[in-house]
């Protein structure tokens, strides 16, 4: 007998279990002397799961780290914007005392918070993401890392998240009472 193993792909009809298929094949092969009756049968889904388990774990870990990176980035933008506004509390109070409206202060702070992130952070982030994508492309199957739609959607999502992270401290600062702002300094 040969030690050669063969893979056979079989489609089971609905209602036929793997165990009944195995017993049926064993019965039919038992009469043949040259064919071994010991064989292993798996469902295709189990076979695919076993063959791709390492890549699946790697991609899950990368996904969790990417999500963690986005969360850290949002919290960093929020913290930086809050610190910038706290450093300008007296200036904000003076602007409001001189007659600046809440919306004017809000727009000013929103623009100050977003311009550095969008003008500096986005290009640097895109460059680093492109380098990372080229490295990670060996883990991805049938994924085009140069797909412009994915890059545009990613940038749009990150810009929206950044706007929300800047929006909260800017709204809080726009509601400041000018006397409290100058007194707290």
C-alpha positions in Angstrom: 0.0 0.0 0.0 1.1 3.5 -0.8 1.4 6.3 1.9 0.0 8.8 -0.6 -2.9 10.8 0.6 -5.5 12.3 -1.7 -8.0 15.1 -1.1 -11.5 14.6 -2.4 -14.0 17.4 -2.5 -17.6 16.1 -2.2 -20.8 18.1 -2.0 -23.3 16.6 0.4 -27.0 16.9 -0.3 -29.1 18.8 2.2 -30.0 16.6 5.2 -27.0 14.3 4.8 -24.6 14.5 7.7 -20.9 14.0 7.5 -21.1 11.0 9.8 -23.6 9.2 7.6 -21.4 10.0 4.5 -18.4 8.5 6.3 -20.1 5.3 7.3 -21.5 4.9 3.8 -18.1 5.3 2.2 -16.5 2.9 4.7 -19.2 0.3 3.9 -18.6 0.6 0.1 -14.8 0.5 0.5 -14.8 -2.4 2.9 -15.2 -4.9 0.1 -12.2 -3.6 -1.7 -8.9 -5.1 -0.6 -6.5 -2.6 -2.2 -8.2 0.5 -0.9 -7.6 1.5 2.8 -10.8 2.1 4.7 -9.2 4.6 7.1 -9.7 8.2 5.8 -10.4 11.6 7.2 -13.4 13.7 6.1 -14.0 17.3 7.0 -16.6 19.8 6.1 -15.2 22.4 3.6 -15.9 25.2 6.2 -13.7 23.4 8.7 -11.0 22.8 6.2 -10.9 26.5 5.2 -11.0 27.5 8.9 -8.1 25.3 9.7 -6.0 26.4 6.7 -6.6 30.2 7.4 -6.5 30.2 11.2 -3.1 31.9 11.4 -4.0 34.7 9.0 -7.3 35.2 10.7 -5.7 35.6 14.1 -3.1 38.0 12.7 -5.8 40.1 11.0 -7.9 40.2 14.1 -4.9 41.5 16.2 -4.1 44.1 13.5 -7.8 45.2 13.5 -7.8 45.6 17.3 -4.5 47.5 17.2 -5.9 49.8 14.5 -9.0 50.5 16.5 -6.9 51.2 19.6 -4.8 53.6 17.5 -7.9 55.5 16.3 -9.1 55.8 19.9 -5.8 57.0 21.1 -5.7 59.5 18.2 -9.2 60.9 19.0 -8.3 61.2 22.7 -5.1 63.0 21.8 -6.8 65.4 19.5 -9.4 66.1 22.2 -6.7 66.6 24.9 -4.6 68.9 22.7 -7.6 71.0 21.7 -8.7 71.3 25.3 -5.2 72.4 26.4 -5.1 74.9 23.6 -8.4 76.3 24.7 -7.4 76.4 28.3 -4.2 78.3 27.4 -6.4 80.9 25.5 -9.1 81.2 28.1 -8.3 84.8 28.9 -8.1 85.7 25.2 -11.5 84.1 24.6 -12.9 86.0 27.6 -11.5 89.3 26.2 -12.9 88.6 22.7 -16.3 87.8 24.1 -16.2 90.9 26.4 -15.4 93.1 23.4 -18.4 91.8 21.5 -17.5 88.5 19.8 -20.5 86.3 19.4 -20.6 82.7 20.6 -20.6 81.5 17.0 -17.5 83.6 16.1 -15.6 82.2 19.1 -16.7 78.7 18.1 -15.6 79.0 14.5 -12.3 80.5 15.5 -11.6 77.7 17.9 -12.8 75.0 15.5 -10.6 76.3 12.8 -7.6 76.6 15.1 -8.1 73.0 16.3 -8.6 71.5 12.8 -6.1 73.3 10.7 -3.0 71.7 12.2 -4.5 68.3 12.2 -5.8 68.5 8.6 -2.8 70.3 7.1 -0.1 68.5 9.0 -1.6 65.3 10.5 -3.5 64.1 7.4 -0.5 64.1 5.0 1.8 62.5 7.5 -0.8 59.9 8.5 -1.5 59.1 4.8 2.2 58.6 4.2 2.6 56.3 7.2 -0.6 54.4 6.2 0.7 53.8 2.7 3.9 52.4 4.1 2.0 50.2 6.5 -0.4 49.1 3.8 2.5 48.0 1.6 3.9 46.0 4.5 0.5 44.4 5.4 -0.4 43.6 1.9 1.3 40.2 2.2 -1.4 39.3 4.8 -4.3 40.4 2.6 -5.7 38.2 -0.1 -7.5 39.8 -3.1 -7.3 43.3 -1.5 -6.1 46.2 -3.6 -4.2 48.5 -1.3 -4.2 51.2 -4.0 -8.1 51.4 -4.1 -8.8 55.2 -4.0 -12.3 54.7 -2.6 -11.0 53.0 0.5 -8.4 55.8 1.0 -11.0 58.5 0.6 -13.5 56.8 2.9 -10.7 56.4 5.5 -9.7 60.0 5.3 -13.4 61.2 5.5 -14.0 59.0 8.6 -10.9 60.3 10.3 -11.7 63.9 9.5 -15.2 63.4 10.9 -13.8 61.9 14.1 -11.4 64.8 14.4 -14.2 67.3 13.9 -16.1 65.7 16.7 -13.0 65.6 19.0 -12.4 69.3 18.4 -16.1 70.2 18.4 -16.7 69.3 22.1 -14.0 71.6 23.6 -14.9 74.4 21.1 -18.6 74.3 22.1 -17.7 74.3 25.8 -15.4 77.3 25.3 -18.0 79.2 23.2 -20.4 79.0 26.2 -17.9 80.6 28.6 -18.9 83.6 30.6 -16.4 86.4 29.8 -16.0 87.4 33.4 -15.4 83.8 34.5 -12.9 83.3 31.7 -10.8 86.4 32.8 -11.2 85.6 36.5 -10.0 82.0 36.2 -6.8 83.1 34.5 
